[in-house]
Amino acid sequence: MKERLFAKSGTRQQQSQETLESDKAYSLVLEQFEANNCGGFRCVYPCVNEHKYKPFFQQSGSLFTETVSLTIENDSTTTLGRSSNVPKHP
């Protein structure tokens, strides 16, 4: 049992190649399933012209991150504005 757990399954390059092949096989199975079970609809996501859509998915931050940072910025600006308008008591 120990030997099996501690045995190396190959180099990193071999492991990454196996993962890549597995991902490709899964993608093919998924595309075939969707093609056979689309119910008369056509696929709207990019398949053939993927290079055309790639720039839209290569953003530095996610929409969630950008939305949260904008919300925090607006809240802090509002809070600072309120604190500067509050009269000070002697």
Phi, psi and omega in degrees: 000315180301317182300319181293321181289321185264359180288136177281137182267005179137179179284168178299322181296319178294318180295318180292325177294318178296319179296317179297316178296320178296318178297319179296317180297317179297318180299319179296316179298318180296316179296320178295318179298314181295323179294324181278340186237030183279349176067031179088357178269159176254154180287136180254348179279154184290134175233299184285316183261046184298324180298333180291327184262350185304320180300333181287338181258001182259040180277155182286324182235164179272164179298321179299314181298315180295320180293315181295316181295323178294319179297316179296318179298315179295319179296318181291324177295318179296316180296317178296322178296320179291318183291332179281340180268353181283126179291143180269139178267137181289000000 
